[in-house]
Amino acid sequence: MSMTMTPPAPAPTPARPSIRRSSAGPWRSAKSAIASTLIVGSLVVAIVPLVLIVGYVIVRGIDSISWAFLTDDIPILSRSEGPGMGPAVVGTLLITGAATVMAVPLGVLGGIYLNEYSARTALGRVVRFLAEVMTGVPSIVMGLFIYSIWVLRFGVSGFAGALALGCLMLPVVIRTTEEMLKLVAPELRESAYALGGRKAGTILRVVLPAAAPGIVSGALLAVARAAGETAPLLFTILTVNATNTNLFHGPNTTLSVQIFRNAQQVFPGPQQRAWGAALTLIAIVFIFTLLSRGLSAVFSRKHRV
Amino acid sequence: MAIHSELLPASPEHLGDSRPPGRGVDRAFRLLAFAGGILVLVILALIAYSTISKAWPAFRDEGIDYFTSDVWDPAHAAFGTLAFSFGTLVISVIALVISVPVSIGIALFITEVSPRWLRRPVVTLIDLLAAVPSVVYGLWGLLVLVPALPGFYQDWHDLFADVPVLGSVFDGNPIAGKAFMTAGLILAVMITPIITAVTRETFATVPQAQKDAALAMGATRWEMIRAAVFPHSRSGMTAAILIGLGRAMGETIAVALVIGSSPQITEKLFSSGDALPSVIVNQFGESTGTYQAALIGMGVVLFFLTLMIGVIARTVLARSERKLGAA
């Protein structure tokens, strides 16, 4: 205790124990201060690479961005300079979009199954557990899976890539949907039943709309992750230099695949295109991520009863 | 919430089990939801079946050598994957050694140190770290980090040159920036958000009463963390580390760009190597027959390793949650 003695006063005030942290003694306070510094330091250690990477991508990529860059074909001769990532922009939107169209409805259904139909059954527990485990399956494995089961039979296509991305998104959407449905007050369901609602109608018209912002937020996050994936696409869609809008036929390409291919070239032209593609991709992914966080903020405010 | 008029019963006989309209819809919807849930099981089973059957020729031809031999020579049909498993292990361990303390620090910052208004922005920043695509980490690693590292590796090597074990661990060919260590560094940044997220959720479940009790006994903040937060969160932190390990092992693209693609088993962290997923992406395009089967086989190995780690991690996590629920 490092309490200073005050000279005797006319009315002796009872010595109050100090609740300030410094009352712990110099060595213990110092240890706590060191720990606090390390804790703040670890945050800095994590933010430095984020700033460096995003900073580099913006600085190196901004010169590439132009209307021509976003719409022109990719140069046939990979070492040549100048724009063109149009096919990759179209491919990213088409393939991620197709994956979303498949994975989100199925994932929402799966989440409904877990929370509304089998919250306590053994099968429900197994599905919930495996959905969580499935979120940890490496994306390259999904690529090999779709290659083995689809590409070897039907050939490469944007759709094959979308299948691989869809498999990655599915467990994420299932888990978020379940979590969001859990937040919907049971009274809401009971009121709907009291009014004579059937289970399907209650879920579709009452429960699901109440949870919608949270589910959309989770889905947006899954879309952001999928849009940046590369490994599952490399041998399911291959690559092209001209825009291929046919999702079901012929090779396709995405921004992520183009970054991977161009980054490994030693010439300045393709490296420049890689930085430009990286900036475009990061912009798409960050917009979806921030939209998702904004929505989830609104949702959690609404449910903080 | 607007209750639609369709939900209102038209007449009293619609009550009870004999409600005719909508019964079919109810059943159909139930079935549809069931299908959505069961799809997870179907996909996992299909992954196992289809990849194992395509990899079978390699497993059959190589036998146990597939796992225990370090000779990878597609031209002479020798497919031993030990060097790649070794590389995956080494870079995952480097990543965890760096990332775990940092992640625990960030989680402590968010739950114990940060003022309330700062929490959400910090969580958003860490989320953005997770949102940066793997290939962008790889691009930055290859074009910015790799050229910058040799000098740093050289200094590091000189510093430890005379220390017995560290002298040979911090060694290799520091001229090239592509190395086990480079891949480990990039991975460390990439798995920090996921370890932070799981750890943070665990820390958030520490009862406020226990923290208050520690502080009331005169504990400093650090003593409170050691006395109340850590003991309570041991299984949560274990699960977080396992989930991070699973991510590190499966991470493909960033590693493929910075690890140097030369299979070797060495204790020298500054030398180039290779890892299971990066071999798959770098060699798949040129492969056929047994060669391709051997590459798909590495996918099988990765699938079952990450599945096992995931099962252990989720079991540990579920058990700790149950314990909390009972308390």
HADDOCK unambig.tbl for C-alpha pairs under 7 A between the chains (distance, minus, plus):
assign (segid A and resid 21 and name CA) (segid B and resid 220 and name CA) 6.35 0.50 0.50
assign (segid A and resid 24 and name CA) (segid B and resid 218 and name CA) 6.81 0.50 0.50
assign (segid A and resid 24 and name CA) (segid B and resid 220 and name CA) 6.67 0.50 0.50
assign (segid A and resid 29 and name CA) (segid B and resid 220 and name CA) 6.68 0.50 0.50
assign (segid A and resid 32 and name CA) (segid B and resid 220 and name CA) 6.19 0.50 0.50
assign (segid A and resid 32 and name CA) (segid B and resid 221 and name CA) 6.05 0.50 0.50
assign (segid A and resid 32 and name CA) (segid B and resid 222 and name CA) 4.77 0.50 0.50
assign (segid A and resid 35 and name CA) (segid B and resid 222 and name CA) 6.29 0.50 0.50
assign (segid A and resid 39 and name CA) (segid B and resid 105 and name CA) 4.50 0.50 0.50
assign (segid A and resid 39 and name CA) (segid B and resid 106 and name CA) 6.31 0.50 0.50
assign (segid A and resid 39 and name CA) (segid B and resid 108 and name CA) 6.77 0.50 0.50
assign (segid A and resid 39 and name CA) (segid B and resid 109 and name CA) 5.84 0.50 0.50
assign (segid A and resid 40 and name CA) (segid B and resid 109 and name CA) 6.48 0.50 0.50
assign (segid A and resid 42 and name CA) (segid B and resid 102 and name CA) 4.83 0.50 0.50
assign (segid A and resid 42 and name CA) (segid B and resid 105 and name CA) 5.46 0.50 0.50
assign (segid A and resid 42 and name CA) (segid B and resid 106 and name CA) 5.90 0.50 0.50
assign (segid A and resid 43 and name CA) (segid B and resid 106 and name CA) 5.18 0.50 0.50
assign (segid A and resid 46 and name CA) (segid B and resid 189 and name CA) 6.94 0.50 0.50
assign (segid A and resid 50 and name CA) (segid B and resid 129 and name CA) 5.94 0.50 0.50
assign (segid A and resid 53 and name CA) (segid B and resid 140 and name CA) 6.46 0.50 0.50
assign (segid A and resid 106 and name CA) (segid B and resid 36 and name CA) 5.10 0.50 0.50
assign (segid A and resid 107 and name CA) (segid B and resid 36 and name CA) 6.32 0.50 0.50
assign (segid A and resid 109 and name CA) (segid B and resid 32 and name CA) 6.97 0.50 0.50
assign (segid A and resid 109 and name CA) (segid B and resid 33 and name CA) 4.56 0.50 0.50
assign (segid A and resid 109 and name CA) (segid B and resid 36 and name CA) 5.05 0.50 0.50
assign (segid A and resid 109 and name CA) (segid B and resid 37 and name CA) 6.95 0.50 0.50
assign (segid A and resid 110 and name CA) (segid B and resid 33 and name CA) 5.62 0.50 0.50
assign (segid A and resid 110 and name CA) (segid B and resid 34 and name CA) 6.81 0.50 0.50
assign (segid A and resid 110 and name CA) (segid B and resid 36 and name CA) 4.07 0.50 0.50
assign (segid A and resid 110 and name CA) (segid B and resid 37 and name CA) 3.86 0.50 0.50
assign (segid A and resid 111 and name CA) (segid B and resid 37 and name CA) 6.98 0.50 0.50
assign (segid A and resid 112 and name CA) (segid B and resid 33 and name CA) 6.24 0.50 0.50
assign (segid A and resid 113 and name CA) (segid B and resid 33 and name CA) 4.87 0.50 0.50
assign (segid A and resid 113 and name CA) (segid B and resid 34 and name CA) 5.57 0.50 0.50
assign (segid A and resid 113 and name CA) (segid B and resid 37 and name CA) 5.91 0.50 0.50
assign (segid A and resid 114 and name CA) (segid B and resid 37 and name CA) 6.88 0.50 0.50
assign (segid A and resid 127 and name CA) (segid B and resid 37 and name CA) 6.60 0.50 0.50
assign (segid A and resid 127 and name CA) (segid B and resid 38 and name CA) 6.91 0.50 0.50
assign (segid A and resid 127 and name CA) (segid B and resid 40 and name CA) 6.86 0.50 0.50
assign (segid A and resid 127 and name CA) (segid B and resid 41 and name CA) 6.89 0.50 0.50
assign (segid A and resid 131 and name CA) (segid B and resid 40 and name CA) 6.24 0.50 0.50
assign (segid A and resid 133 and name CA) (segid B and resid 307 and name CA) 6.50 0.50 0.50
assign (segid A and resid 133 and name CA) (segid B and resid 310 and name CA) 5.10 0.50 0.50
assign (segid A and resid 133 and name CA) (segid B and resid 311 and name CA) 6.18 0.50 0.50
assign (segid A and resid 136 and name CA) (segid B and resid 246 and name CA) 6.65 0.50 0.50
assign (segid A and resid 136 and name CA) (segid B and resid 247 and name CA) 6.70 0.50 0.50
assign (segid A and resid 136 and name CA) (segid B and resid 306 and name CA) 6.74 0.50 0.50
assign (segid A and resid 136 and name CA) (segid B and resid 310 and name CA) 6.50 0.50 0.50
assign (segid A and resid 137 and name CA) (segid B and resid 303 and name CA) 6.37 0.50 0.50
assign (segid A and resid 137 and name CA) (segid B and resid 306 and name CA) 6.23 0.50 0.50
assign (segid A and resid 137 and name CA) (segid B and resid 307 and name CA) 6.75 0.50 0.50
assign (segid A and resid 138 and name CA) (segid B and resid 250 and name CA) 4.68 0.50 0.50
assign (segid A and resid 138 and name CA) (segid B and resid 251 and name CA) 6.78 0.50 0.50
assign (segid A and resid 140 and name CA) (segid B and resid 252 and name CA) 6.86 0.50 0.50
assign (segid A and resid 140 and name CA) (segid B and resid 277 and name CA) 6.92 0.50 0.50
assign (segid A and resid 141 and name CA) (segid B and resid 299 and name CA) 5.43 0.50 0.50
assign (segid A and resid 141 and name CA) (segid B and resid 303 and name CA) 6.46 0.50 0.50
assign (segid A and resid 144 and name CA) (segid B and resid 296 and name CA) 6.51 0.50 0.50
assign (segid A and resid 144 and name CA) (segid B and resid 299 and name CA) 6.91 0.50 0.50
assign (segid A and resid 145 and name CA) (segid B and resid 47 and name CA) 5.46 0.50 0.50
assign (segid A and resid 145 and name CA) (segid B and resid 50 and name CA) 6.58 0.50 0.50
assign (segid A and resid 145 and name CA) (segid B and resid 51 and name CA) 5.93 0.50 0.50
assign (segid A and resid 148 and name CA) (segid B and resid 50 and name CA) 6.05 0.50 0.50
assign (segid A and resid 148 and name CA) (segid B and resid 51 and name CA) 6.35 0.50 0.50
assign (segid A and resid 148 and name CA) (segid B and resid 54 and name CA) 6.68 0.50 0.50
assign (segid A and resid 149 and name CA) (segid B and resid 50 and name CA) 6.18 0.50 0.50
assign (segid A and resid 195 and name CA) (segid B and resid 7 and name CA) 6.58 0.50 0.50
assign (segid A and resid 195 and name CA) (segid B and resid 8 and name CA) 5.50 0.50 0.50
assign (segid A and resid 196 and name CA) (segid B and resid 7 and name CA) 6.01 0.50 0.50
assign (segid A and resid 196 and name CA) (segid B and resid 8 and name CA) 5.50 0.50 0.50
assign (segid A and resid 196 and name CA) (segid B and resid 9 and name CA) 5.33 0.50 0.50
assign (segid A and resid 196 and name CA) (segid B and resid 15 and name CA) 6.97 0.50 0.50
assign (segid A and resid 197 and name CA) (segid B and resid 7 and name CA) 4.57 0.50 0.50
assign (segid A and resid 197 and name CA) (segid B and resid 8 and name CA) 6.53 0.50 0.50
assign (segid A and resid 199 and name CA) (segid B and resid 26 and name CA) 6.44 0.50 0.50
assign (segid A and resid 200 and name CA) (segid B and resid 26 and name CA) 5.08 0.50 0.50
assign (segid A and resid 200 and name CA) (segid B and resid 29 and name CA) 6.16 0.50 0.50
assign (segid A and resid 225 and name CA) (segid B and resid 131 and name CA) 6.52 0.50 0.50
assign (segid A and resid 228 and name CA) (segid B and resid 133 and name CA) 4.75 0.50 0.50
assign (segid A and resid 229 and name CA) (segid B and resid 133 and name CA) 6.67 0.50 0.50
assign (segid A and resid 230 and name CA) (segid B and resid 135 and name CA) 6.72 0.50 0.50
assign (segid A and resid 231 and name CA) (segid B and resid 252 and name CA) 6.59 0.50 0.50
assign (segid A and resid 231 and name CA) (segid B and resid 253 and name CA) 6.22 0.50 0.50
assign (segid A and resid 256 and name CA) (segid B and resid 135 and name CA) 6.38 0.50 0.50
assign (segid A and resid 259 and name CA) (segid B and resid 135 and name CA) 6.90 0.50 0.50
assign (segid A and resid 260 and name CA) (segid B and resid 135 and name CA) 6.26 0.50 0.50
assign (segid A and resid 263 and name CA) (segid B and resid 139 and name CA) 5.92 0.50 0.50
assign (segid A and resid 278 and name CA) (segid B and resid 136 and name CA) 6.17 0.50 0.50
assign (segid A and resid 282 and name CA) (segid B and resid 132 and name CA) 6.60 0.50 0.50
assign (segid A and resid 285 and name CA) (segid B and resid 131 and name CA) 6.73 0.50 0.50
assign (segid A and resid 286 and name CA) (segid B and resid 131 and name CA) 6.86 0.50 0.50
